Amino acid sequence: MPRRAIVLAMLICALTACGDVAPDIWRPYPKSTEWAFARIGWQVGDRVPDLVFGDGGQGRYRLRGLEDNLVVLTLWSSTDAVSTAQLPSLGRLQDAMADAKELVFVMLNIGDDYVEGRLWAEGQGHRLPFYDSLAGEGHAVTLGDGTRLELDKTLAPTTVVIDRNGIVIARYRQPHGGDWQVYQGPLRDALRRATKLRQ
């Protein structure tokens, strides 16, 4: 390969952040004993709020009920261009991780109507697990006790990876290099190594 082509390829790679990220990027993982002392929030090291969400029908789910799994939770809005641009990549990540039985994806719609958002997304061919925040209009979610929790508008989009103890181990507004598939390595590492469950 000519020298100019090599230099050009290296430049493109640098600009686009090509290549996977290191599998251990989220280490060290929280210990199960840290759960009781973690503050409630959306930052790395925080314990996420105990949310409830629906599937548009009779199904209701509680985030705390997923704590034997690793959870990839995305707060998104169909009216937000940054949110919608990430849906194809998130779908490819979900497909690539389909063999990981203890990994759960949750797409939580905030800031717009759940039904309209889901219909729009599915009409675009996106097959992700879209859920209703059950909070009605506005940027809000619903807690396990039924309380409405208002969120900052800038949280859409935000994707957090939640360990089996309900603690955030990673948080992103956009993926590294624009492609969520680069996190396959870290997700598999967390599935293998993150503390199983608090006692």
C-alpha positions as CSV (number, residue, x, y, z in Angstrom):
1,M,0.0,0.0,0.0
2,P,1.4,3.4,-0.9
3,R,2.6,5.6,2.0
4,R,0.0,8.3,1.3
5,A,-2.8,5.6,1.5
6,I,-1.4,4.3,4.8
7,V,-1.3,7.8,6.3
8,L,-4.8,8.5,5.0
9,A,-6.1,5.3,6.6
10,M,-4.5,6.2,9.9
11,L,-6.0,9.7,9.8
12,I,-9.5,8.3,9.1
13,C,-9.1,5.8,11.9
14,A,-8.1,8.6,14.3
15,L,-10.9,10.9,13.3
16,T,-13.6,8.2,13.4
17,A,-12.2,6.3,16.5
18,C,-12.3,3.1,14.6
19,G,-11.7,-0.1,16.5
20,D,-13.2,-1.6,19.7
21,V,-12.7,0.0,23.1
22,A,-10.7,-2.0,25.7
23,P,-12.8,-4.7,27.3
24,D,-11.7,-3.7,30.8
25,I,-12.7,0.0,30.3
26,W,-15.4,-0.1,33.0
27,R,-13.2,-1.8,35.7
28,P,-12.9,-1.9,38.6
29,Y,-16.5,-2.9,39.1
30,P,-18.4,-2.0,42.3
31,K,-18.5,-4.5,45.1
32,S,-21.9,-5.7,46.1
33,T,-21.4,-4.1,49.5
34,E,-21.2,-0.6,47.9
35,W,-24.9,-0.7,47.0
36,A,-26.1,0.5,50.4
37,F,-23.9,3.5,50.4
38,A,-24.3,4.6,46.8
39,R,-26.3,7.8,46.2
40,I,-29.3,7.8,43.9
41,G,-28.5,9.2,40.4
42,W,-27.4,8.6,36.9
43,Q,-23.6,9.0,37.2
44,V,-21.1,6.2,37.3
45,G,-21.1,4.8,40.8
46,D,-24.6,5.9,41.6
47,R,-27.5,3.6,42.3
48,V,-30.1,4.2,39.6
49,P,-33.6,5.2,40.7
50,D,-36.0,2.2,41.2
51,L,-38.0,2.8,38.0
52,V,-41.2,1.2,36.8
53,F,-42.1,1.1,33.1
54,G,-44.7,-0.4,30.8
55,D,-44.9,-2.1,27.5
56,G,-47.9,-0.3,26.2
57,G,-50.2,-3.1,27.2
58,Q,-50.9,-4.7,30.6
59,G,-47.2,-5.5,31.3
60,R,-45.4,-3.5,34.0
61,Y,-41.8,-4.0,34.9
62,R,-39.6,-2.8,37.8
63,L,-36.0,-2.0,37.3
64,R,-35.1,-3.6,40.6
65,G,-36.6,-6.8,39.3
66,L,-33.9,-7.0,36.7
67,E,-31.0,-7.1,39.2
68,D,-29.8,-10.6,38.3
69,N,-29.0,-9.1,34.9
70,L,-26.7,-6.5,33.4
71,V,-29.0,-3.7,32.0
72,V,-28.4,-1.3,29.2
73,L,-30.9,1.5,29.8
74,T,-31.3,4.2,27.2
75,L,-33.4,7.4,27.9
76,W,-34.4,8.6,24.4
77,S,-37.0,10.7,22.6
78,S,-38.3,10.3,19.1
79,T,-38.3,14.1,18.8
80,D,-34.5,14.3,19.5
81,A,-32.2,13.9,16.5
82,V,-29.3,12.7,18.6
83,S,-31.5,10.0,20.1
84,T,-32.9,8.7,16.9
85,A,-29.6,8.7,15.1
86,Q,-28.4,6.1,17.6
87,L,-31.2,3.6,17.2
88,P,-29.7,1.6,14.3
89,S,-26.4,1.2,16.2
90,L,-28.1,0.2,19.4
91,G,-30.1,-2.4,17.4
92,R,-26.9,-3.9,16.0
93,L,-25.4,-4.1,19.5
94,Q,-28.5,-5.9,20.7
95,D,-28.3,-8.4,17.9
96,A,-24.5,-8.9,18.4
97,M,-25.2,-9.6,22.1
98,A,-28.2,-11.9,21.6
99,D,-26.3,-14.9,23.0
100,A,-25.9,-13.1,26.4
101,K,-28.8,-14.3,28.3
102,E,-28.2,-12.1,31.4
103,L,-28.1,-8.9,29.4
104,V,-31.3,-6.8,29.1
105,F,-31.9,-3.8,26.9
106,V,-34.4,-1.2,28.0
107,M,-35.3,1.8,25.7
108,L,-37.2,4.2,27.9
109,N,-39.1,7.0,26.0
110,I,-39.1,10.4,27.7
111,G,-40.1,13.8,26.5
112,D,-42.7,12.7,24.0
113,D,-45.7,10.4,23.6
114,Y,-44.8,6.7,24.1
115,V,-47.2,5.3,21.5
116,E,-46.2,7.9,18.8
117,G,-42.5,7.4,19.5
118,R,-42.7,3.6,19.4
119,L,-44.8,3.6,16.2
120,W,-42.3,6.0,14.6
121,A,-39.3,3.9,15.6
122,E,-40.9,0.6,14.5
123,G,-42.0,2.3,11.2
124,Q,-38.3,3.0,10.6
125,G,-37.5,-0.7,11.1
126,H,-36.1,-0.4,14.6
127,R,-36.7,-3.6,16.6
128,L,-35.6,-2.6,20.1
129,P,-37.4,-3.1,23.4
130,F,-39.3,0.2,23.7
131,Y,-41.0,0.9,27.0
132,D,-43.3,3.6,28.4
133,S,-42.0,5.7,31.3
134,L,-45.7,5.8,32.6
135,A,-45.1,9.4,33.5
136,G,-47.2,11.0,30.8
137,E,-46.0,14.1,29.0
138,G,-42.7,15.8,29.8
139,H,-39.2,14.6,30.6
140,A,-40.0,12.3,33.6
141,V,-40.0,8.7,34.8
142,T,-42.0,6.8,37.3
143,L,-40.6,5.4,40.5
144,G,-41.5,2.1,42.1
145,D,-43.8,3.8,44.6
146,G,-45.7,5.6,41.8
147,T,-43.9,8.9,42.3
148,R,-43.2,11.0,39.2
149,L,-39.5,12.0,38.9
150,E,-38.8,15.0,36.7
151,L,-35.6,14.7,34.6
152,D,-33.3,17.3,33.1
153,K,-34.1,17.6,29.4
154,T,-30.5,17.0,28.5
155,L,-30.7,13.4,29.7
156,A,-32.2,12.4,26.4
157,P,-30.3,10.7,25.0
158,T,-28.4,9.0,27.8
159,T,-27.4,5.4,28.0
160,V,-26.3,3.8,31.3
161,V,-25.0,0.3,31.9
162,I,-26.3,-1.0,35.2
163,D,-24.6,-3.8,37.1
164,R,-26.4,-6.6,38.9
165,N,-26.6,-4.5,42.0
166,G,-28.3,-1.6,40.4
167,I,-25.2,0.6,40.2
168,V,-24.2,2.5,37.1
169,I,-20.8,1.3,35.7
170,A,-20.9,3.3,32.5
171,R,-22.7,6.3,31.1
172,Y,-22.7,7.7,27.6
173,R,-24.5,10.4,25.6
174,Q,-23.1,9.0,22.4
175,P,-21.0,5.9,21.7
176,H,-17.3,6.0,21.1
177,G,-16.8,6.5,17.3
178,G,-20.5,6.7,16.8
179,D,-21.0,2.9,17.0
180,W,-22.4,1.1,20.0
181,Q,-21.0,-2.2,18.8
182,V,-17.6,-1.3,20.1
183,Y,-18.9,-2.0,23.6
184,Q,-19.4,-5.7,23.0
185,G,-16.1,-6.4,24.8
186,P,-16.8,-4.3,27.9
187,L,-20.3,-5.8,28.2
188,R,-19.0,-9.4,28.0
189,D,-16.3,-8.5,30.5
190,A,-18.9,-7.1,32.9
191,L,-21.1,-10.1,32.5
192,R,-18.1,-12.4,33.5
193,R,-16.6,-10.3,36.2
194,A,-19.0,-7.9,37.8
195,T,-20.2,-9.0,41.2
196,K,-23.2,-11.3,40.8
197,L,-25.6,-10.0,43.4
198,R,-25.6,-8.3,46.8
199,Q,-26.6,-10.7,49.6
